[in-house]
Amino acid sequence: MVQGSVTRHQGSMSERESIEAFVEGAKKAASAAREMAANFSDPEWEQTAAMLDGMRVNGVKLSGMRGMSRLETLMGANIKQQKFIPQ
């Protein structure tokens, strides 16, 4: 649990509430960046909006992922070691 809340004034936020706050914040930020792009005819704001949308999508994907098991972690470390063996 995270202490405090950016959207509600209660004692703490659950994981689900944190994810929802992140997604909604990213949506609002991307929307504001698109408005700035339209108002100022600035392509950098449109690129910023696209980046924020990407962060939102990746954040949602990340929130749905599970952690690796000990065996998966060891197998991954072994693969990395084999790739970077100095010759």
C-alpha positions in Angstrom: 0.0 0.0 0.0 1.2 3.5 -0.9 0.6 6.1 1.8 -1.4 9.0 0.5 -3.3 9.4 -2.7 -3.1 11.8 -5.6 -6.9 11.5 -6.3 -8.5 10.7 -3.0 -8.0 11.9 0.5 -7.9 8.7 2.4 -5.1 6.9 4.3 -3.6 4.8 1.6 -3.9 3.7 -2.0 -4.3 0.1 -3.1 -2.2 -1.3 -6.0 -5.3 -1.1 -8.3 -5.9 2.6 -7.3 -2.3 3.4 -8.0 -2.5 1.9 -11.5 -5.7 3.7 -12.2 -4.2 7.0 -11.1 -1.2 6.4 -13.3 -3.3 5.6 -16.3 -5.6 8.5 -15.9 -2.7 10.9 -15.3 -1.0 9.7 -18.4 -4.2 10.1 -20.4 -4.6 13.7 -19.2 -1.0 14.5 -19.8 -1.1 13.2 -23.4 -4.4 15.1 -24.0 -2.8 18.3 -22.8 0.3 17.7 -25.0 -2.0 17.3 -28.0 -3.8 20.5 -27.2 -0.4 22.3 -26.9 0.6 20.8 -30.3 -2.6 22.1 -31.9 -2.4 25.5 -30.3 1.3 26.1 -31.1 1.7 24.1 -34.2 4.7 22.4 -32.6 5.5 18.8 -33.6 7.5 18.3 -30.4 4.3 18.4 -28.4 2.8 15.7 -30.6 5.9 13.6 -30.1 5.5 14.1 -26.3 1.9 13.0 -26.5 2.9 9.9 -28.3 5.6 9.2 -25.7 3.1 9.6 -22.9 0.7 7.3 -24.6 3.5 4.7 -24.9 4.3 5.1 -21.2 0.6 4.5 -20.4 0.4 1.4 -22.5 3.7 0.0 -21.1 2.6 0.8 -17.6 -0.6 -1.2 -18.1 1.3 -4.1 -19.5 3.8 -3.9 -16.6 1.1 -3.9 -14.0 -0.3 -7.2 -15.5 3.1 -9.0 -15.5 4.1 -11.5 -12.8 7.5 -11.8 -11.3 10.0 -14.4 -12.4 10.4 -17.5 -10.3 13.8 -18.3 -8.8 14.4 -20.9 -11.5 13.5 -18.5 -14.3 15.8 -15.9 -12.8 18.7 -18.4 -12.6 18.1 -19.5 -16.2 18.1 -15.9 -17.4 21.3 -15.1 -15.6 22.9 -18.2 -17.1 21.9 -17.1 -20.6 23.3 -13.6 -20.1 26.6 -15.1 -18.8 26.9 -17.3 -21.8 26.3 -14.4 -24.2 29.1 -12.2 -22.6 31.9 -14.6 -22.1 35.1 -12.7 -23.0 37.3 -14.4 -25.6 
